Amino acid sequence: MKLDATDVTILKLLQKNGRMANTEIARLSGVSENTVRYRLQKLLKSDFFQIVGIVDPLKLGNGIEGTIRLKVDIKHLREVGSFLFSLPQLFYVARVSGSADFEASFFVKGMSEARVLIDRINVEEGVVDTDMVMVLKYVKERYDYGEYELDPSEERSE
């Protein structure tokens, strides 16, 4: 799917306010409400965005959230990536650059579950090193990040 200026405008508006009504999106983007509905369905189906409620488990007082950075033998990148994808405790997995090959964010119920998770990851073939950090307190957490523009000369696609 290729993004055009209307798609980008809709995404920017939702990033600032995920609960914005279609009528308001239509008014602010200069298109009809039917166009907004159609575009939203296309964007959702193509995984350009998700509609979720972000819950802060730390405020709920139950559970531990953190990040694991993994150094992986280059011969096992695909297998380790698939393995990480399969772990239900991980809600975010990314192939990254720098001193790590993967970064994975997790949520577990307690320290014993965190130990089991890191032990399971450490014994996976191809994992060379791990570094686990746990969130103590959010200093800043926002989801309206990233100013992006659509260059009319570029075609954006999945």
C-alpha positions in Angstrom: 0.0 0.0 0.0 1.3 3.5 -0.9 0.7 6.3 1.5 -0.4 9.7 0.3 -0.7 13.1 2.0 -4.2 12.3 3.3 -3.0 9.0 4.9 -0.1 10.8 6.6 -2.4 13.5 7.9 -4.8 10.9 9.3 -1.9 9.1 11.0 -0.5 12.3 12.5 -3.9 13.2 13.9 -4.5 9.8 15.5 -1.0 9.8 16.9 -1.8 13.0 18.8 -5.2 11.7 19.9 -6.1 8.1 19.3 -9.7 8.6 20.3 -10.3 11.4 17.8 -13.7 11.0 16.1 -13.8 10.3 12.4 -15.9 13.5 11.9 -13.1 15.5 13.6 -10.4 13.8 11.5 -12.4 14.6 8.4 -12.8 18.2 9.3 -9.1 18.7 10.1 -7.9 16.8 7.1 -10.3 18.3 4.6 -11.8 15.1 3.4 -15.2 13.4 3.9 -16.0 11.2 6.9 -16.5 8.3 4.4 -13.0 8.8 3.1 -11.6 8.8 6.6 -13.4 5.5 7.4 -12.2 3.9 4.2 -8.6 5.1 4.8 -8.6 4.0 8.4 -9.7 0.5 7.4 -6.9 0.3 4.7 -4.3 1.6 7.1 -5.3 -0.8 9.9 -5.5 -3.8 7.5 -2.0 -2.9 6.2 -0.6 -2.6 9.8 0.4 1.0 9.5 -1.0 1.5 13.0 -2.8 -0.2 15.8 -5.6 0.8 18.0 -4.7 -0.1 21.6 -5.1 1.2 25.1 -1.7 1.7 26.7 -1.7 0.5 30.3 1.1 1.3 32.7 1.7 -1.9 34.6 3.9 0.0 37.1 1.0 2.2 38.2 -1.2 -0.9 38.6 1.4 -2.2 41.0 1.7 -5.7 39.6 4.5 -6.9 37.4 7.8 -5.9 36.1 8.6 -4.3 32.7 12.0 -4.2 31.2 14.2 -4.6 28.1 16.7 -7.3 27.1 19.5 -6.5 24.7 21.0 -9.5 22.9 24.2 -10.1 21.1 23.7 -13.0 18.7 26.0 -15.2 16.5 25.5 -13.9 13.0 24.8 -17.4 11.8 21.8 -17.6 14.1 20.1 -14.2 13.6 17.0 -15.6 11.8 16.5 -18.5 14.3 16.9 -16.3 17.4 14.6 -13.6 15.9 11.9 -16.3 15.4 12.5 -17.6 18.9 12.1 -14.2 20.5 8.9 -13.6 18.4 7.4 -16.7 19.9 7.9 -15.7 23.6 4.6 -14.5 25.0 6.3 -12.3 27.7 7.9 -10.2 24.9 5.7 -7.5 23.5 8.3 -5.7 21.4 11.2 -7.3 19.5 13.5 -5.4 17.1 16.6 -6.1 15.1 18.9 -3.2 16.1 22.3 -1.7 15.3 25.1 -0.9 17.7 26.5 -3.2 20.4 23.4 -5.5 20.4 21.7 -7.4 17.6 18.2 -7.5 19.1 16.2 -5.5 21.7 13.2 -7.0 23.3 10.8 -5.5 25.8 9.0 -7.7 28.3 6.4 -7.8 30.9 6.4 -10.4 33.7 4.5 -10.9 36.9 7.6 -11.0 39.2 11.3 -11.6 39.7 11.0 -15.4 39.4 9.3 -15.1 36.0 12.0 -12.6 35.0 14.7 -15.1 36.0 13.0 -17.9 34.1 12.7 -15.7 31.0 16.4 -14.5 30.9 17.6 -18.1 31.6 15.5 -19.4 28.7 16.9 -16.8 26.4 20.5 -17.3 27.5 20.4 -21.0 26.7 19.0 -20.5 23.2 21.5 -21.5 20.5 23.1 -18.5 18.9 22.7 -16.1 21.9 26.1 -14.9 22.8 25.3 -12.3 25.5 22.3 -10.6 27.1 21.8 -7.5 29.1 18.5 -7.1 31.0 17.3 -3.8 32.4 14.1 -3.3 34.4 12.0 -0.2 34.4 11.9 1.4 37.8 9.9 4.5 36.9 8.8 6.1 33.7 10.4 9.6 33.4 8.8 10.2 30.0 6.5 8.0 27.9 4.8 9.4 24.9 3.4 7.9 21.7 3.0 11.0 19.6 6.7 10.9 18.6 8.2 11.3 15.1 7.5 14.1 12.9 7.3 12.6 9.4 6.4 14.1 6.2 5.5 12.6 2.9 7.8 13.8 0.1 5.6 13.9 -3.0 8.5 12.6 -5.1 8.7 9.5 -2.9 6.4 6.5 -2.8 5.9 5.0 0.6 4.9 1.4 0.8 5.0 -1.4 3.3 
